[in-house]
Amino acid sequence: MRDKRRTDLIALAALVCTVVVLLLANRYLDDYKIRIINLSGIYVTLGLSMNLINGFTGLFSLGHAGFMAVGAYTVALLTMPIPMKEMNFFFQPIVPWLANVEVGFLPALLAAGLISAFLGVLIGAPVLRLRDDYLAIATLGFAEIIRVVFTNTQSLTNGALGLKGIPNYTNTWWSWGVAFFTIWFVSFLIRGSYGKAFMAIREDEVAAEAMGINLFKHKVLSFAFASFFAGIAGGLLASLLGTIDPNMFRITLTFNILLIVVLGGLGRIAGTVVAAVIVTVMMEALRFLDESINLGFIQLKGIPGMRMVVFSIILILVVLLRKEGLFTRLKGRESSYAEN
């Protein structure tokens, strides 16, 4: 009980410090740095949602990019002004039931999360009976199917042309507000009976089923919750960037989220938050590796994608040398909740 109270106090102090940092950032930082802060908040949400499946429930899912795409297109189509829709859909008119629809940002985000969760249940019902590599391949396939469908539905998603002119509602308060809510929700979920059931399934499915845990029900619930937050994060990303297309949601995006989960530690909330911020900042800070570097006496030719090579090497080293993740010493105490 004392450990729980101490953890709550640390979380409250971290929340206050983060709010102060956001206030100072909005006042003194330029738009580029503010965008990185927004991306960090979005990736916190994505990292925690994937950790809920891969870390706490022990399922190896690679379908996050697909649910992000659903959320991004939902928010874009619901918030985009009617004249902007007409400008985007010049090859083929948009479907009539979306042509005159324009709603606020919050209802659009909720719709994005709910549609993604519904799709997650539909996909999870047949797929979650698989295990390990088979589950990973199946979820990866569904994510690719979603991307291909979006590429070829001209009257619904504008196909390969994508959508432009999406209203920019996402700011630091939206991105980090959703991140804070995700942190609270995942912490609350893991402390309860559902969280204990998730972790029991992760440790041993046979033993969990023998103790009366409905494996299928809890796996689908975990998948639905994760899909919900992935859809909301996708909507935030679409509103932040102002333009989206199907190629944004390739498997590479899922691997970026998986990198955050592995670096932060499977089943670690605090580690995932820290890893999301560090990876997002480093992704931008290491862009110079993709460009030519002038050292004065010699000029090194840039190699596109070199920063991803650096992150891949880091991921390999973590897997080989520290399988539990880099930030497992942070007092998230997720694993102890099952004992309280």
N, C-alpha and C positions, 0 to 999 in steps of 0.2 A: 504493500500500500504506500509506503514511504517512497519507494522507487517510482511508482506511478505519479505521485504528487510532484516529485522532483522533475520528472520528465515533462509534466504539464507546465511547470514553471519555466523550464528551459524553452519549451515551445512558445510560450507567451512572450518571453523576452526576445526570442528570434523574430516573432511576428512584429513586435514594436520596432525593433531595429530595422527590419525590412521596410516598414512603412516610412520610417524616417529617411532611409536611403532613397526610397522612391520619390519622396517629396523634394529632397535635395537634387536628385537627378533631373526631375522635371523642370527645376528652376535653373540649373547651371549647365546641363549637358546639351549637346547639339542633337539634331534629328537622327543622325546615323547611330550614335551611341544609345539613344532612346530606343531605336528599333532593335538593337541587340538585346537590350533589357527586356523588351516585349517578347522577342524570340525565346529568351531564357525562361520566361514565365510559361510560354506555350509548351516548351520542351519539358518543363517540370510536370505539367499535366500529362503529357504523352508518356514520359518515363514512368510515372506512377501507375498509369493505366496499364501499360505493358507489364510492369512489375506485379500487378495484381494477378495477371494470368501466369506469367512465366516464373515469378519469384515466389508468390504466396501459395498459388494453387499447384505449381509444378507442371504446368502444361507448356509445351514448346510451340507457341503460335507466332507466325510471321505474316499476319494479315492486317497489321495496323494501317498501312498505307491505304488500303482499300476503304476502311472506315473513315479515315481522314478525308478521302476524296468525297465520300458521301456527305459528310458534314460541310465541307468547303462549298460544294455545289449547292447544297440546300440553302446555306446562308446567302450565297451570291444571288441565287434566283429569287429568294424571298425579299431581300433588302434592296435589290437593284431598282432604280427608278424606271418607270414604264418607257420613257423615251430612250433610255440607255439600252433597254432590252431590244427595242426596234433597231438600234444601231448595231448591236452585236449580231442579231439573227437576220443578216441581210441575204444570205444564201437560201435559207429556208426559214419560214416563220416559226416562231416558238409555239408550242402546243397551246391551244386556246385557254386551258384552265390555269395557265401560269402567266398569260400575257398581261393581265391587269391586276396582278397580285403584288402588293408592296406592304410589308409589315415592319415593325420595329426590330431593333437588333436583338433584344432579349428574347422575344418570342421566336425569332429565327434561330437563335442559338439552341433554345430548348427543343425546337423542332428538329434541328440537326442532330442533337444527342439522341432523341427518341427514335428517329428514323434509323440512325446507325445502330442503336440497341436492338431494334426490331429485326434489322438485317442480321445482326450478330446472333440473335436467337435462331433465325431461319438457317443460317450457315452452321451454327454450333450444334443444332439438333442432330444432324447426321454425322458431322465431322468429329465431334468430341467423343465419339465411341472409339476413335483411333488413339494411338499412343505414340509418343516420342517422335521419331523422324517422319513417320507417316502423317501425324498430325501437322507437323511443320510444313510438309510438302502440300498437304490439302489446303491449309489456310493461305499459303503462298499462292497456290493456284486460284483460289477464290478472289484474292486481292488483285491478281492479274486479270481475272475475268471482269471485275468491276471496272478496271482501267480501260480494258478493250471495249466494253459496252459503252462507257462514257465517250470514247473516241468515235464511236459509230452511231450515236444517237444525236443526229444533227439538230432535230427540232426540240430536243430536251436540254442538251448540254452544249450545243453549238459545236459539237464534234472536236476535231483536232485543233480548231481555231481557238478554243478556250473562251473565257469570258473576261472582258475588260471593263473598267469603270465601276468596279465594285466599291460601294461607299466605305470609307476608312473610319469605322467606328472603334476599332481596337486601339486601346492606349494602355499605359502602364497599369491603370486601375482595373481595366477589364482583364488583361492577360494575367496579372498577378492575383487579382481577386478570384478568378477561376482556379488558379494554382493553389491559393490558400484553401479554398473550398474543397479541392481535390485532396489536399493533404489531410484536412480534417475528416473528410468522408472515409478515406482509406484507413486512417488511424481508428476511427469509430468502428468501421466494419471489422477490422482485424481484432479489436478488443472483444467483439461480441461472439455469439455462438457460430455465426456464419464464418467468421475469420478462423475460428478454431477448427471448423470443419474443413475449410480450404487447406489449412496447414496440415491437417491429418491426412488429407488426400495426397498432398505433396510428399509426405514422409513415407506412406505405405497405403496404397489404394485397397489392397486386400484386407488389411487390418481395419481401415476406416469403414469399409463396407460391412465387415463383421461386427462392428460396434453400432451399426444401424444408420450410418450416414448414407444418404441417397447420392451416389456418385454423379449420376447424370444430372440431377437437379442442381447440385452445387457447382458443377462444371459450367453448366449453361448460365447460371447466375453470375459467376465470375466473368464469363465471356461477355455477357450483356452489359455489366457494369463497365468493363474495360472499353467496350465498343461505344458506350454512351459518352465517356470522357474523350475518347479519340475523335468522335464526331464533333464535339464541342471545340476541341483544340483545332481541328481542321477548319471549322467556321471562323475561329479567331485568326488563323493564319490567312485565310482568304481575305478577310476584312483588313488585315494589316498590309498585305501585299498589293491589294487592289486589282490583281489580275491572276487568273489561274488557268491551267490547261492540264489535260490528262497526264502528260509526261512528267509533271511535278511529283506524281504519286507512284513512281516506280519503286522497285524493291530496295533501291539505295536508301530511300527515306526510312523504311522499316529498320534497315541495318544501323542507321544513325541512332535511332531510338534504342535499339538493342545494345549498342555501344554504351549508352548512358546507363542502362540497367546493369550491365555486366561490371562496368567501372564502379558504380555505386554499391554494388552487392545485391545479389538476388534476395528478395524479401527484406530489403532495408529501405525505409522511407527517407530518413535523413540523408543517407548515402546517395539515394537517387536525386534528391533535390540539389545537393552539392555538385554531383557529377553533371547534372543537366546544365547548371550555370557554367561550370568550367568548360565542358565540351562546346557549348554554344559560343562562348567568348573565344576559345582557342580556334574554333572553326574560322572565325573572322580574323583573328590575330595572325594565323599562319597562311593567310592568302598570299603573302609575299613569296611563298615556296612555289606557287604556280606561275609566277612571273619572273622575268629576267632580274638578276641581282648584280648590281655594279659595285664591286669592291674597290674600285679605284685603279688597281693594277691589273685586274682581270674582270671580265664580265661573264657571269654564269648564265647560261640559257635556261629559261624557265621550263618546267615540265608540268603541263596541265594534269591536275589530279595528285600532285606530290603530297599535298597536305593530307589527303585521304590515305596515302601510303603510310605517312607518319602515324596517323591514328590506328591504322591496321596493325602496325608494329607494336604500338602501345597495347592494343587489345590482345595480341598474341602473348606478349610478356605477362600481362595480368592473368590470362588463363593458365599460363605455365607456372608462374611464380606465386600468384596470390589468387587462388580460385574464388575465395569468398568476397573479392572486390577490394578496392583501395580504401574505402571509407567505412569499413565495418566497425571501427572503434568508436564511431559517432554514436551517441546514446539514443538511438531510435527505440531500442528495447522492444522491437516488434515481436521477436521470438519469445520474450518473457510474458507477453500478454496471455498466451495460452495457459500460463500457470497461475494467473491472478484470478 
